[in-house]
C-alpha cells in the first residue's frame, strides 16, 4: 500500500504527501466451512515515508489475528494484535477492533466498527473510536472504499476524526 497522507495538527502546519508504505500478506489457516469462523494472521511491515511531517521515521511491524463470520447478507469480523514500534518517542502498543457489515445491494456493502489502541508513544494516550464505512464494487477487480468516524476516548489528544477514501484492486 502506498498511501497519500494528510495531517492537520492542532498546532503546526498541515502536511500532505506520501505516508508510510505498508507491505502485508494475509494467511487464512481456519475456514468457516470447517469450524464456523475464518481465522487468519495478517502481518504488516510499515516502512518510513521519508517525510519529516508525515508518518513515522522508523520501521514497525504489526502481528494481528483476525476472525470473520458470514451469514446471509451479514458479516462480522475483527481481532487485534500488537505492534513492534521502536524509534524516537514511539513505543510498542496493541490494538483491537470489531465490525458488523451488511450487503445492502449486490455491489454495495455498509458497516460500522469500534476500534481501540493503547498509547503508541511515551507519555501518549490510549484511544477508542467508532466509525462507518462502505465498499462499492465497480466490477470484479475494482472497488471503492470510504470510511469516517470520530474518536470517543482521548479524542482531543489522539484523533478527533478519522476518514479515508481508496480504490481497492483485486486479482
The 8 nearest C-alpha neighbors of each residue, nearest first, counted from 0:
[[1, 21, 20, 2, 22, 23, 19, 18],
 [0, 2, 20, 21, 3, 18, 17, 19],
 [3, 1, 18, 4, 17, 0, 20, 19],
 [2, 4, 17, 16, 18, 1, 5, 15],
 [5, 3, 18, 16, 15, 17, 2, 6],
 [6, 4, 15, 14, 16, 7, 3, 13],
 [5, 7, 14, 13, 8, 15, 4, 53],
 [6, 8, 13, 14, 9, 12, 5, 11],
 [9, 7, 10, 11, 6, 13, 12, 14],
 [8, 10, 11, 7, 12, 155, 13, 156],
 [11, 9, 8, 12, 7, 13, 6, 156],
 [12, 10, 8, 9, 13, 7, 14, 52],
 [11, 13, 14, 7, 8, 10, 6, 9],
 [12, 14, 7, 6, 8, 11, 15, 5],
 [13, 15, 6, 5, 52, 12, 7, 16],
 [16, 14, 5, 4, 6, 13, 3, 17],
 [17, 15, 4, 3, 18, 5, 14, 53],
 [16, 18, 3, 4, 2, 48, 19, 1],
 [19, 17, 4, 48, 2, 54, 3, 53],
 [18, 20, 48, 47, 46, 54, 45, 21],
 [19, 21, 46, 1, 45, 0, 18, 48],
 [22, 20, 45, 0, 44, 46, 19, 23],
 [21, 23, 44, 43, 45, 0, 20, 24],
 [24, 22, 43, 42, 44, 21, 25, 41],
 [23, 25, 41, 42, 26, 43, 22, 40],
 [26, 24, 41, 40, 27, 39, 23, 42],
 [25, 27, 39, 40, 28, 41, 24, 38],
 [28, 26, 39, 38, 29, 40, 25, 37],
 [27, 29, 39, 38, 26, 30, 37, 40],
 [30, 28, 38, 37, 27, 39, 31, 36],
 [29, 31, 37, 32, 33, 36, 34, 38],
 [32, 30, 35, 36, 37, 34, 33, 29],
 [31, 33, 30, 35, 34, 36, 37, 29],
 [32, 34, 31, 30, 35, 29, 36, 37],
 [35, 33, 31, 36, 32, 30, 29, 37],
 [34, 36, 31, 32, 33, 30, 68, 37],
 [37, 35, 31, 68, 67, 34, 30, 38],
 [36, 38, 30, 31, 67, 29, 66, 68],
 [39, 37, 66, 29, 65, 27, 28, 36],
 [40, 38, 27, 65, 26, 28, 64, 41],
 [39, 41, 64, 26, 63, 25, 65, 42],
 [40, 42, 25, 24, 63, 26, 39, 43],
 [43, 41, 62, 61, 23, 24, 63, 40],
 [44, 42, 23, 61, 22, 60, 45, 41],
 [43, 45, 60, 22, 21, 59, 23, 46],
 [46, 44, 21, 59, 58, 20, 19, 60],
 [45, 47, 20, 58, 19, 21, 48, 44],
 [48, 46, 56, 19, 57, 49, 55, 58],
 [49, 47, 19, 18, 50, 54, 17, 20],
 [48, 50, 47, 51, 56, 19, 53, 54],
 [49, 51, 48, 53, 52, 54, 17, 56],
 [50, 52, 53, 49, 56, 54, 48, 55],
 [53, 51, 50, 14, 54, 6, 15, 13],
 [54, 52, 50, 18, 51, 4, 55, 14],
 [55, 53, 18, 19, 48, 56, 47, 52],
 [54, 56, 57, 47, 53, 19, 48, 58],
 [55, 57, 47, 49, 54, 48, 58, 51],
 [58, 56, 47, 55, 86, 59, 46, 85],
 [57, 59, 46, 45, 47, 60, 84, 56],
 [60, 58, 84, 45, 83, 44, 57, 82],
 [59, 61, 44, 83, 82, 43, 45, 62],
 [62, 60, 82, 43, 42, 81, 63, 83],
 [61, 63, 42, 80, 81, 82, 60, 41],
 [64, 80, 62, 79, 41, 40, 61, 42],
 [63, 65, 40, 79, 39, 78, 80, 41],
 [66, 64, 78, 39, 77, 38, 40, 79],
 [65, 67, 38, 76, 37, 77, 78, 36],
 [68, 66, 76, 37, 36, 75, 38, 77],
 [67, 69, 36, 75, 74, 76, 37, 70],
 [70, 68, 74, 73, 75, 67, 71, 72],
 [71, 69, 73, 72, 74, 68, 75, 101],
 [70, 72, 73, 69, 74, 102, 101, 68],
 [71, 73, 102, 101, 70, 74, 103, 69],
 [74, 72, 101, 70, 71, 100, 69, 102],
 [73, 75, 69, 100, 68, 99, 101, 70],
 [76, 74, 99, 68, 98, 67, 100, 69],
 [77, 75, 67, 98, 66, 97, 68, 74],
 [78, 76, 97, 96, 65, 66, 98, 67],
 [79, 77, 65, 95, 96, 64, 66, 97],
 [80, 78, 95, 63, 94, 64, 96, 65],
 [79, 81, 63, 62, 93, 94, 64, 95],
 [80, 82, 93, 92, 61, 62, 94, 63],
 [83, 81, 61, 92, 60, 91, 84, 93],
 [82, 84, 91, 60, 59, 85, 61, 81],
 [85, 83, 91, 59, 90, 82, 89, 86],
 [86, 84, 90, 89, 83, 91, 87, 59],
 [85, 87, 89, 57, 88, 84, 90, 56],
 [86, 88, 89, 85, 57, 56, 90, 120],
 [87, 89, 120, 121, 86, 90, 85, 119],
 [90, 88, 120, 86, 87, 85, 119, 84],
 [89, 91, 120, 84, 119, 85, 121, 92],
 [92, 90, 84, 83, 82, 119, 85, 89],
 [93, 91, 119, 82, 117, 81, 118, 90],
 [94, 92, 81, 117, 80, 116, 82, 95],
 [95, 93, 116, 79, 115, 80, 81, 117],
 [96, 94, 79, 115, 78, 114, 116, 80],
 [95, 97, 114, 77, 113, 78, 115, 79],
 [96, 98, 77, 112, 113, 76, 78, 114],
 [99, 97, 112, 76, 111, 75, 77, 100],
 [98, 100, 75, 110, 111, 74, 112, 76],
 [101, 99, 110, 74, 109, 73, 75, 111],
 [102, 100, 73, 72, 108, 109, 103, 110],
 [101, 103, 108, 72, 104, 107, 73, 109],
 [104, 102, 108, 101, 107, 105, 109, 72],
 [105, 103, 107, 106, 102, 108, 101, 135],
 [104, 106, 107, 102, 103, 108, 136, 135],
 [105, 107, 136, 104, 135, 108, 137, 102],
 [108, 106, 135, 104, 134, 103, 105, 102],
 [107, 109, 102, 134, 133, 101, 103, 135],
 [110, 108, 133, 100, 101, 132, 102, 134],
 [109, 111, 100, 132, 99, 131, 101, 133],
 [110, 112, 131, 130, 98, 99, 132, 100],
 [113, 111, 98, 130, 97, 129, 131, 99],
 [112, 114, 129, 96, 97, 128, 98, 130],
 [115, 113, 96, 128, 127, 95, 129, 112],
 [116, 114, 127, 95, 94, 126, 96, 128],
 [117, 115, 94, 126, 125, 93, 127, 118],
 [116, 118, 125, 92, 93, 119, 94, 126],
 [117, 119, 125, 124, 123, 120, 92, 116],
 [120, 118, 90, 92, 89, 91, 117, 123],
 [121, 119, 89, 123, 90, 88, 118, 122],
 [120, 122, 123, 88, 89, 90, 119, 118],
 [121, 123, 120, 124, 118, 88, 119, 89],
 [124, 122, 120, 118, 121, 119, 125, 157],
 [123, 125, 118, 126, 153, 157, 122, 117],
 [124, 126, 117, 118, 116, 153, 123, 127],
 [127, 125, 152, 116, 153, 115, 124, 157],
 [128, 126, 115, 152, 114, 151, 150, 116],
 [129, 127, 150, 151, 114, 113, 149, 115],
 [130, 128, 113, 148, 112, 149, 114, 150],
 [129, 131, 148, 112, 147, 111, 149, 113],
 [132, 130, 111, 110, 146, 147, 148, 112],
 [131, 133, 146, 110, 145, 109, 111, 147],
 [132, 134, 109, 145, 108, 144, 110, 135],
 [133, 135, 144, 108, 143, 107, 136, 142],
 [134, 136, 107, 143, 142, 106, 137, 133],
 [135, 137, 142, 106, 138, 141, 134, 107],
 [138, 136, 142, 141, 135, 139, 143, 106],
 [139, 137, 136, 141, 140, 142, 106, 135],
 [138, 140, 141, 136, 137, 169, 142, 170],
 [141, 139, 169, 168, 138, 170, 142, 137],
 [142, 140, 168, 137, 138, 167, 139, 136],
 [141, 143, 136, 167, 137, 135, 166, 144],
 [142, 144, 166, 135, 134, 165, 167, 136],
 [145, 143, 134, 165, 164, 133, 166, 142],
 [146, 144, 164, 132, 133, 163, 165, 134],
 [145, 147, 132, 162, 163, 131, 164, 133],
 [148, 146, 162, 130, 161, 131, 132, 163],
 [147, 149, 130, 161, 129, 160, 131, 162],
 [150, 148, 160, 159, 128, 129, 161, 151],
 [149, 151, 128, 154, 159, 158, 160, 127],
 [150, 152, 128, 127, 154, 149, 153, 129],
 [153, 151, 127, 126, 154, 150, 128, 125],
 [152, 154, 156, 155, 126, 157, 151, 124],
 [155, 153, 159, 150, 158, 157, 152, 156],
 [156, 154, 153, 159, 157, 158, 150, 152],
 [157, 155, 154, 153, 158, 124, 159, 123],
 [158, 156, 154, 155, 153, 126, 159, 124],
 [157, 159, 154, 160, 150, 155, 156, 161],
 [158, 160, 154, 150, 149, 155, 157, 161],
 [161, 159, 149, 158, 150, 148, 162, 147],
 [162, 160, 148, 147, 149, 158, 159, 163],
 [163, 161, 147, 146, 148, 160, 164, 145],
 [162, 164, 146, 145, 165, 147, 161, 144],
 [163, 165, 145, 144, 146, 162, 166, 143],
 [166, 164, 144, 143, 167, 145, 163, 142],
 [165, 167, 143, 142, 144, 168, 141, 164],
 [166, 168, 142, 141, 143, 169, 165, 144],
 [167, 169, 141, 140, 166, 142, 170, 139],
 [170, 168, 140, 167, 141, 139, 142, 166],
 [169, 140, 168, 139, 141, 167, 142, 138]]
